[in-house]
Amino acid sequence: MTDAEWEKLSDAIDTVEMANADQWQAVADVADQRGLTLAEITRELEIPLIIKP
């Protein structure tokens, strides 16, 4: 992989990670508005939540 390809891949990964973080923040905001925990809202919305120790 060339340096340019690696940079492009790295930028794409960063974009996906930021979008994922934004989505989880939105879910957390909805949970807060409803007075629920993140675990409770993910169960209610049937969103898989994997918590690693």
CORWOTA-V384682 format. One line per field, one symbol per residue. psi: psi as a letter, one per 20 degrees, with the letter a starting at -180 (. if undefined). A space follows every 50 residues. Layout:
psi = ???
This chain:
psi = prhggggggggggggghhggggghhgghgggghikrrggghhghjlppoo pp.
